[in-house]
């Protein structure tokens, strides 16, 4: 049943398979938001390595305004990750089915507002660009911290550096030639094919999401983020509904 599928995908009880499937969905959303955001403001917001380097560059060049802008983006990602941790731990302390999807609802709300209001805010470019960068960095931090907590820090969805690194490691193992005399030895090099499939599909999902986000923004503009918000709500709705029904059941029982 669809409800049971979504309950297993985003509910409190976790499995490695559900973590991977959710990670693929969120990698698609992150890729789309990152690519669309670049077309909107000319800056990628999904990873902090480039932003930290830009802060250092602008500081060295004496451009205080751009250095401060980079610090704002970094702080926003950090605050987003912190908010995600607060929401997940708040839900966990209350034993909620929706403990892991509360950050997704916040992300969906922000993407929806950006999609509906972006074209109007873009008229004030001096205000729109820094606010958009801060908003998207907050969303990326929120999502990345959520999937990290959910998967025990095994999955990241907003940046591909670690995933490409792990892919390279496993490909190196896959093509390593073990001499016949040591094939059965404990030191034989064997690739983790399950890990290869997971990281390969995660990278592909991010790329397809980025392609969809770029095409969507090019043809329909800011409203292209509305389907992303709808997808996040669809992922979150069943555990949230379970908690709402449980709450009203308890209230009726007490009454």
C-alpha positions, 0 to 999 in steps of 0.5 A: 500500500502507498501509505505503508511504503511512505511510512517505511520510507520516512517514518521513525523505524529505519532500514538501510534500504529506506535510507537509500531510497530517501537519499535518492529522492533528496539528492534529486531535490538538492540537485534541482534546487542547487542548479536552479539557484545558480541560474537565479543568482549565479552562485551554487549553495549546496556545498561549503568548500567553495564558499569558505574558499571564496571568503578567504579569497575576498578577504585576501583581496580586501573586498569586505562586502563579498567576504561578509556575504560569504560568511552570511552564506556559511552561517546560514548553512550552519544554522540550517543544520542546527535547526534540523538537529533541533527538530529531529531531536524534538521529535525523537524525545516525543517518540513521533513517527514524523521525527525525521520529516519535520525538517522536510516540511520546513524545507518544503515551505521555504521552497514554496515561498521562494517559488511563489514570491521569487519573481516579485522579489527579483525586482529588488536585485540588491536585496534578492541575491543575498537573501536567496543565497542565504535561503538556499544555504539554509535549506541545504544545511537543513536537508543535509543534517536531516539525512545525516542523522537519519542514516547515521552519517552514511548518506549525504545528499546536497554535495557530491564530493564525498560520494565521488571520492567513495566511488573512486575508492570502490572503482579502484578496488573493483579494477585491482588485480589480485594475483591468483595465489592470493585470491582466497587470502584475507588481504585480497582486494574486493570492491563493495558492489552494493556501495558502488550501486548506492553512490552511483545512483546517488550521483546520477539522481543529483545530476538528473535533479540538477538537469531538471532544475536548470531546465525548469528554471529556464522555461518556467522560472521560480515556480519550478520549485513548487513541484519540489516542495510538493514532492517533499510534502508527499514524502512527509505527509504519512508520518505526520498524519500518523502523529496527528491521528494519534494525538486526536485519539489520545485526546478522545480517550482522555475525554 
